[in-house]
């Protein structure tokens, strides 16, 4: 998530979300943390690019985000492992919405930070 977040050392403020609350509380451009679809022991943080029913493009090819899923991408697209690698992420894996970075410097995250 560089340059927005460091992989280690950043302290984040998260709003936990139930599986039912994810779609009503998450919008495009916001940051979420989720259980990695590639390794259930890893908690990842990415930006919401597509909501269920949205059309996204992967290498110029249109893809529809299926119901019950999000399309998530990292801010450092050259090295990020994200939906471009593992596909749409099930809503059930989303743990919460990242509201702010508390440390090392405080910053509120908004949709406009996309």
N, C-alpha and C positions, 0 to 999 in steps of 0.2 A: 504494500500500500504506500510505498514511498512515492512521492514526497509528503503525502498527507500524514502518514503514520510510520513510525519505525517498527521493524519486526520485533524488536525486543526493547524493553525499557519504558515504553509509553504506558501511562496509567489512564484508563478510559472510564467514562461514566456511561453506563448502559441502562436502558430501560428494558427490563425483561418483558417478553411478550409471550402470551399463551398462543398455541397453534391457531386458535380461532381469531385472535386479535391481530395477527400479522398483516393481513391484507388491509385492514381498516387503519392501521397505524404506520404503514411503510409506503413510501412513494419513490418514484424514480429520482436518482441522484443522492439518495440517503445511504448512510453506512449501516451495515448490519453485521452481526457476528453469527456464526453458524458452525455446526459440526461438519467437518470436511467430508464430502461424499467419498473421498479416496482413502481416508483414514479416520475412523470414528473416535480416535484418541486425540485428534487435533481440532482445536477451535480456531477458525479463520475469520478474517474481517475483509469484506469487499463492498463495493458500491453497487447499488441496485440500478441496473440498466434497463431491464425489462420485467414487466408484471405479467401475470397470466393473461393470455390473449394478445399480447404485444408481438409485433414482428421485429426481430433483430437481424443483423447481418453478420455472418461469419465468413471472412474472406470473400465478401461480395455475394455470398449465397444467402437468400432470405430463409429465416427459420422462425416458426411460431412458438412462443413460449406456451407450453401446455398448461391446462388448468392445474392448480395446486403447486405451481413451481415459480421460481424467480430466475432471471438471468443476471448473474453477478460477475463483475469484472474488477480487477485491481487497477489502481491509478497508474502504476508503472507497467504498462502493457508489454514492454519488451521482455520482461522476465516473470510476469505474474502467472501463476497457475490458478485458473479460474474457470468460469463456464465455457470459455473457448476451448478448454481441455476436457473438462468432465461433464459438460452439458448443463442443462437447467437443473437448479437445486430445488429439491422438494421443500415446501413450506414447513414441513415437520422438522427439518434440520435447523431452522432459524431459531436462534436463542434470544435475540434482542436487537434493539436499535441503538446505535452508538450516538449519544447526544453531545459528548464533549471529550476533549483530551484534557486531563487534569494536570498531568505532569509529563515532561519537564516544563512546558509552558501551557497555560490555560487557553483553550480556544473552543468556542461553541461551533458545532457543525450544523450547517443548514443545507437545504436542497441546492441552494445557489452555489455551494462549494464544489459542485460537480465540475 
